[in-house]
Amino acid sequence: MASWGRTVEKLWTVLALHLKHHSKMGCCLVTLLTAGGERIFSAVAFHCPCSASWNLPYSLVFLLLPALALFLLGCVLSARSWRLLMGCRVCKGCCASKGCCAWCELCCQVSGSALLASLTWVAVALLGGAFYECGASGSAEMARRLCAGRNSSCAARLPLVPCQQAGEPDVQDLLRELRAQSQVCGWSLIIVVIIFVLIMTCISECRAAGKFPQLKFWKIYSEQEKQILKTQVTEHATELAEENVKCFFEHSHPEECNIPSIEDWQQISLPYTFNPKNKYYSPLHKYVNTREKEQNISSSKGGEEVCFLGRVDSPDKENTV
């Protein structure tokens, strides 16, 4: 029993660690899957045509289009991007009143998360060298630079280098130079990204200097609010579904339900960035504290409430932030 208790305690410790660092672990998992997928993809699907006219476009397609697809997929699967889109659609006047800096910050947060897989794909592809070797060998400018001081047939045979068909040993040796250039570009990209992230982190920390306790409170509040809201949404949706099914079989009238209107759901789904000068810590916090004023305004204009359980953070997208 004692060993079983220690095992359960260790499992709870691992679970708590996962819940605490789930976003960082998710980023690491995405990076590993992207890197592994790129290596498999380049080994199985990529075959350099070894043609002066096709080498460069063929390599660019394999290098950039998957990166673009991963970026778009990251944006689609991010709950932040849907919040941002919903906020712009619901509150068109808010975009001007909120300020360009705040909206640019939100866009950078969304694009930054989505760029992780794309940059990983490009960096791993450059470190591997196959895409760069094929593409550079089909570039006329690169041929002039590499074949300077060599025989006249070097430029014509350079596109055959990735396929080991150049024939002349001195021309075939250019493959090592191309691979070295590719790996230098890959490591340079990694260093640039790390420096950029470091600079942005330093700027963010400097802006939050002296406000760390409040920032910590906001992060804890946001996580707790998200969890409680998900629980309450599940409970109310279950109760409503049970009531409707019961009334269907018993041919009775349903009891009156107090469900927020579509406008209420939209108000708490607006994007939000932390501001120490703001007394509200989330759109939901602001809504419940200003609801009476909003209700007075809406009642003066007239409106109709609809019983609707829309998506605030759907369960399948909640963990992709």
C-alpha positions as CSV (number, residue, x, y, z in Angstrom):
1,M,0.0,0.0,0.0
2,A,2.8,2.4,0.8
3,S,4.5,1.8,-2.6
4,W,1.1,2.3,-4.3
5,G,0.6,5.5,-2.5
6,R,4.1,6.8,-3.5
7,T,3.3,5.8,-7.1
8,V,0.0,7.8,-7.1
9,E,1.8,10.7,-5.6
10,K,4.4,10.7,-8.3
11,L,1.7,10.5,-11.0
12,W,0.0,13.5,-9.5
13,T,3.3,15.4,-9.4
14,V,3.9,14.6,-13.1
15,L,0.3,15.7,-13.9
16,A,0.7,18.9,-12.0
17,L,4.0,19.6,-13.8
18,H,2.3,19.0,-17.2
19,L,-0.6,21.3,-16.4
20,K,1.8,24.0,-15.2
21,H,4.1,23.8,-18.3
22,H,1.6,22.5,-20.9
23,S,2.2,25.4,-23.3
24,K,6.0,25.0,-23.2
25,M,5.7,21.3,-23.6
26,G,3.3,21.8,-26.5
27,C,5.9,24.0,-28.2
28,C,8.6,21.4,-27.7
29,L,6.3,18.7,-29.1
30,V,5.4,20.8,-32.1
31,T,9.1,21.5,-32.8
32,L,10.1,17.8,-32.5
33,L,7.2,16.6,-34.7
34,T,8.0,19.3,-37.3
35,A,11.7,18.4,-37.4
36,G,11.0,14.7,-37.7
37,G,8.4,15.3,-40.3
38,E,10.8,17.4,-42.4
39,R,13.5,14.8,-42.3
40,I,11.1,12.1,-43.4
41,F,9.5,14.3,-46.0
42,S,12.9,15.3,-47.5
43,A,14.1,11.7,-47.6
44,V,10.9,10.2,-49.1
45,A,9.3,12.9,-51.3
46,F,12.1,15.2,-52.4
47,H,14.0,14.3,-55.5
48,C,16.0,17.0,-57.1
49,P,15.3,17.1,-60.9
50,C,18.9,18.1,-61.6
51,S,17.7,20.6,-64.3
52,A,18.9,24.1,-64.7
53,S,15.4,25.4,-65.2
54,W,13.7,23.3,-62.5
55,N,16.1,23.0,-59.6
56,L,15.5,26.4,-58.1
57,P,11.6,26.6,-58.3
58,Y,11.3,22.9,-57.3
59,S,13.4,23.5,-54.1
60,L,11.6,26.7,-53.2
61,V,8.3,25.0,-53.4
62,F,9.5,22.2,-51.0
63,L,11.1,24.7,-48.7
64,L,8.5,27.5,-48.5
65,L,5.1,26.0,-49.2
66,P,5.1,23.5,-46.3
67,A,6.3,26.3,-44.0
68,L,3.4,28.5,-45.2
69,A,1.0,25.6,-44.8
70,L,2.2,25.1,-41.2
71,F,1.9,28.8,-40.5
72,L,-1.7,28.9,-41.7
73,L,-2.5,25.7,-39.8
74,G,-1.1,27.2,-36.7
75,C,-3.3,30.3,-37.1
76,V,-6.4,28.2,-37.7
77,L,-5.8,26.0,-34.6
78,S,-5.0,29.0,-32.4
79,A,-7.8,30.1,-30.1
80,R,-6.2,33.5,-30.0
81,S,-6.6,34.1,-33.7
82,W,-10.3,33.3,-33.5
83,R,-10.7,35.6,-30.6
84,L,-8.9,38.4,-32.5
85,L,-11.1,37.8,-35.6
86,M,-14.3,37.7,-33.5
87,G,-13.3,40.9,-31.7
88,C,-12.7,42.7,-35.0
89,R,-16.0,41.4,-36.4
90,V,-18.1,42.0,-33.3
91,C,-16.7,45.3,-32.1
92,K,-15.6,47.1,-35.3
93,G,-15.2,50.4,-33.5
94,C,-13.0,48.9,-30.8
95,C,-10.2,48.5,-33.3
96,A,-9.7,52.2,-33.5
97,S,-10.4,52.9,-29.8
98,K,-8.1,50.2,-28.6
99,G,-5.1,51.6,-30.4
100,C,-2.8,50.2,-33.1
101,C,-0.1,49.2,-30.6
102,A,-2.5,46.9,-28.7
103,W,-3.8,45.2,-31.8
104,C,-0.3,44.9,-33.2
105,E,0.7,43.2,-30.0
106,L,-2.2,40.7,-30.3
107,C,-1.3,40.0,-33.9
108,C,2.3,39.4,-33.0
109,Q,1.3,37.0,-30.3
110,V,-0.9,35.0,-32.7
111,S,1.7,35.0,-35.6
112,G,4.6,34.3,-33.2
113,S,2.9,31.1,-32.0
114,A,2.0,30.1,-35.5
115,L,5.5,30.8,-36.8
116,L,7.1,28.2,-34.5
117,A,6.5,25.2,-36.8
118,S,7.3,27.2,-40.0
119,L,10.7,28.4,-38.7
120,T,11.5,24.9,-37.4
121,W,10.7,23.5,-40.9
122,V,13.0,26.0,-42.7
123,A,15.8,25.7,-40.1
124,V,15.9,21.9,-40.2
125,A,15.6,21.9,-44.0
126,L,18.6,24.2,-44.2
127,L,20.6,22.2,-41.8
128,G,19.9,19.1,-43.8
129,G,21.1,20.8,-47.0
130,A,19.2,18.9,-49.6
131,F,16.8,21.8,-50.6
132,Y,19.5,24.4,-50.7
133,E,21.9,22.2,-52.7
134,C,19.3,21.6,-55.3
135,G,18.0,25.2,-55.5
136,A,21.4,26.9,-55.4
137,S,22.8,24.6,-58.1
138,G,20.0,25.9,-60.4
139,S,20.7,29.5,-59.8
140,A,22.6,31.4,-62.5
141,E,24.0,33.9,-60.0
142,M,25.2,31.1,-57.7
143,A,26.8,29.4,-60.8
144,R,28.8,32.5,-61.6
145,R,30.1,32.8,-58.1
146,L,30.9,29.1,-57.6
147,C,32.4,28.5,-61.1
148,A,34.7,31.6,-61.0
149,G,38.2,30.4,-62.0
150,R,37.0,27.0,-63.1
151,N,36.6,25.5,-66.5
152,S,33.9,26.6,-68.9
153,S,31.7,23.5,-68.4
154,C,31.3,24.1,-64.7
155,A,28.2,26.3,-65.0
156,A,26.5,23.8,-67.3
157,R,27.3,20.8,-65.1
158,L,26.5,22.5,-61.7
159,P,22.7,21.6,-61.8
160,L,23.8,17.9,-62.0
161,V,25.8,18.1,-58.8
162,P,23.0,17.1,-56.4
163,C,22.4,13.9,-58.4
164,Q,26.1,13.0,-58.3
165,Q,26.2,13.3,-62.2
166,A,28.6,16.2,-62.7
167,G,31.3,13.9,-63.9
168,E,34.3,16.2,-63.2
169,P,35.6,15.8,-59.7
170,D,36.3,19.5,-59.1
171,V,32.7,20.4,-60.1
172,Q,31.3,17.6,-57.9
173,D,33.3,18.9,-54.9
174,L,31.1,22.0,-55.1
175,L,28.4,19.9,-53.3
176,R,30.3,20.2,-50.1
177,E,30.5,24.0,-50.4
178,L,26.8,24.2,-51.1
179,R,26.0,22.0,-48.1
180,A,28.3,24.2,-45.9
181,Q,26.4,27.3,-47.1
182,S,23.1,25.7,-46.3
183,Q,24.1,24.7,-42.8
184,V,25.5,28.2,-42.1
185,C,22.2,29.7,-43.2
186,G,20.3,27.3,-41.0
187,W,22.3,28.1,-37.9
188,S,22.1,31.8,-38.7
189,L,18.4,31.6,-38.8
190,I,18.3,29.8,-35.4
191,I,20.6,32.4,-33.8
192,V,18.5,35.3,-35.3
193,V,15.3,33.8,-34.0
194,I,16.8,33.2,-30.5
195,I,18.2,36.8,-30.4
196,F,14.8,38.2,-31.5
197,V,12.9,36.2,-28.8
198,L,15.5,37.3,-26.2
199,I,15.1,40.9,-27.1
200,M,11.3,40.7,-27.1
201,T,11.4,38.9,-23.7
202,C,13.7,41.6,-22.3
203,I,11.4,44.4,-23.6
204,S,8.3,42.6,-22.1
205,E,10.0,42.1,-18.7
206,C,11.2,45.8,-18.7
207,R,7.7,47.0,-19.4
208,A,6.4,44.8,-16.6
209,A,9.1,45.9,-14.1
210,G,7.6,46.5,-10.7
211,K,4.4,44.9,-11.8
212,F,5.3,41.3,-11.4
213,P,2.9,40.5,-8.6
214,Q,0.0,42.0,-10.5
215,L,1.1,40.1,-13.7
216,K,1.3,36.9,-11.7
217,F,-2.1,37.5,-10.3
218,W,-3.5,38.1,-13.8
219,K,-2.1,34.9,-15.1
220,I,-3.5,32.9,-12.2
221,Y,-6.8,34.6,-12.6
222,S,-7.0,33.9,-16.3
223,E,-6.3,30.2,-15.9
224,Q,-8.8,29.8,-13.1
225,E,-11.4,31.7,-15.0
226,K,-10.9,29.6,-18.1
227,Q,-11.2,26.4,-16.1
228,I,-14.3,27.5,-14.1
229,L,-16.0,28.8,-17.2
230,K,-15.5,25.5,-19.0
231,T,-16.9,23.7,-16.0
232,Q,-19.9,25.9,-15.8
233,V,-20.6,25.9,-19.5
234,T,-20.5,22.1,-19.4
235,E,-22.9,21.9,-16.4
236,H,-25.4,24.4,-17.9
237,A,-25.3,22.8,-21.3
238,T,-25.9,19.4,-19.7
239,E,-28.8,20.7,-17.7
240,L,-30.4,22.3,-20.7
241,A,-29.9,19.2,-22.8
242,E,-31.5,17.0,-20.1
243,E,-34.4,19.4,-19.7
244,N,-35.1,19.4,-23.5
245,V,-34.9,15.7,-23.8
246,K,-37.1,15.2,-20.8
247,C,-39.7,17.6,-22.3
248,F,-39.5,15.8,-25.6
249,F,-40.4,12.4,-24.2
250,E,-42.9,13.7,-21.6
251,H,-44.6,16.2,-24.0
252,S,-44.2,18.9,-21.3
253,H,-43.2,22.5,-21.5
254,P,-39.5,23.3,-20.6
255,E,-38.7,25.4,-17.6
256,E,-37.4,28.9,-18.1
257,C,-33.7,29.0,-18.7
258,N,-31.3,31.8,-17.9
259,I,-28.7,31.6,-20.7
260,P,-26.7,34.6,-21.9
261,S,-27.6,36.1,-25.2
262,I,-25.5,35.9,-28.3
263,E,-24.3,39.5,-27.6
264,D,-23.2,38.5,-24.1
265,W,-21.2,35.6,-25.4
266,Q,-19.6,37.9,-27.9
267,Q,-18.7,40.4,-25.3
268,I,-16.7,37.9,-23.2
269,S,-15.1,36.5,-26.3
270,L,-13.3,39.7,-27.2
271,P,-9.4,39.6,-27.3
272,Y,-7.7,41.0,-24.3
273,T,-4.1,42.0,-23.4
274,F,-2.9,42.7,-19.9
275,N,-2.8,46.3,-18.9
276,P,-1.7,47.2,-15.3
277,K,-3.7,50.4,-15.5
278,N,-6.9,48.5,-16.3
279,K,-9.0,47.4,-13.3
280,Y,-10.5,44.5,-15.2
281,Y,-8.5,41.3,-15.7
282,S,-10.5,39.8,-18.6
283,P,-13.5,40.5,-20.9
284,L,-15.7,38.4,-18.5
285,H,-14.5,40.5,-15.5
286,K,-15.3,43.7,-17.3
287,Y,-18.7,42.4,-18.5
288,V,-20.0,41.3,-15.1
289,N,-18.9,44.7,-13.6
290,T,-20.5,46.8,-16.4
291,R,-23.5,44.6,-17.2
292,E,-26.0,46.9,-15.5
293,K,-24.9,49.9,-17.6
294,E,-24.9,47.8,-20.8
295,Q,-28.3,46.4,-20.0
296,N,-29.7,49.9,-19.6
297,I,-28.3,50.9,-22.9
298,S,-29.6,47.8,-24.6
299,S,-33.0,48.1,-23.0
300,S,-33.4,51.6,-24.3
301,K,-32.6,50.4,-27.8
302,G,-34.7,47.2,-27.5
303,G,-33.6,43.7,-28.3
304,E,-34.4,40.1,-28.1
305,E,-32.5,37.5,-26.1
306,V,-31.9,34.1,-27.6
307,C,-31.1,30.9,-25.6
308,F,-27.8,29.9,-27.3
309,L,-24.7,28.2,-26.1
310,G,-22.0,29.5,-28.5
311,R,-18.3,28.9,-28.5
312,V,-16.1,31.0,-26.3
313,D,-13.1,28.6,-26.2
314,S,-14.2,25.3,-27.7
315,P,-12.6,22.3,-25.9
316,D,-10.8,21.2,-29.1
317,K,-9.1,24.6,-29.5
318,E,-8.6,25.6,-25.9
319,N,-5.2,23.9,-25.6
320,T,-3.8,25.3,-28.9
321,V,-3.2,28.8,-27.6
